[in-house]
């Protein structure tokens, strides 16, 4: 394993770790230190990596990032009743160019995912999600991305990549591996009508902040099919974070963003999780505590994963057929967890991307909606996407 581009966790964090309670998380994490090098990754399920890159931030003014405060806070938290082993692999420093940093991210994530280790990425600017996505080029034929953000980040894909335009690059650059892109918590006034229309035209999914805040459980099926989850800290309301992190008075509360992180962890498919747009500052306590708790809840979710999508035998699920106009909708309900899926029919004459996406996660409310004669919107979008 070639991880020589990773720098160890700082001595000040390690010194702080000596003073915390024996039961704390920091005493149980395998840490990349200057003294001992990169830890043995056998039996490790989760690996934390900091990426100190923010040069493609549209507001970049030369500021540097430091994750020591987040690590010190995370290490002091107490673990739940967990069965996973966690490593902290240290940081990826900014390369000579941003592309060098992207290459290091791609390499690290590819290696970890191939080892069935879920990387938890602590990031500077959110364009790093593009490098995360490219790590899957040789891992999966098609990739689903969920972005928790105020913006769609489509931007102008013809211009150089920035943290507000990286999704445009994901969509138009080869190889075309993106199957679905979902934005959770977007705020309309931060997005042009052209961008909103494009999301609709591509049959991608966008959920407004108010819609999710009114029913946070809507996040669960959206996460269930995701491979990459990217959270922009600007999606958190200003009252929850430190002065250097404030962005908008409207956004997710601390409780909501932690619930979203937990839903990401619970998903059996999520194989990389990133928190981006972190701005370190001296008076950093609120933000570093929030980020630490988001990581804690993601780890908690991973420890609650249940394999419930085995549809090989009807002893594991109940099947429901609902006729809506001329369409027969087929729903599946797991007898183990009570979670629901809906079948997306094949279109045999179409060269489609959906070979491994025949079942779409949904909610019980989608089934209820279908029994009332209404097509669930997620089903319709997936079906239309399959019709291209």
Secondary structure, DSSP 8 states (H G I E B T S, - for coil): ---TTEE---HHHHHHHHTS-TTBGGGTSEE-BTTTBS---TT--EEEEEE---TT-TT--S-----HHHHHHHHHSB--S----EEEEEEE---SSHHHHHHHHHHHHHHHHHTT-EEEEEESSTTHHHHHHHTTTTT-SSEEEEEESSS-----TTS---TTTHHHHHHHSSS--EEEEEEEEE-GGGS-HHHHHHHHHTT-EEEEHHHHHH-TTHHHHHHHT-SEEEEEGGGB-GGGS-GGG---SSSB-HHHHHHHHHHHHH-SS--EEEEE-----SS-HHHHHHHHHHHHHHHHHHHT-------SSTTSEEEEEEEETTEEEEEEEETTT--EEEE----TTS--S-TT--EEEE-HHHHHHHHTT---HHHHHHHHHTT-
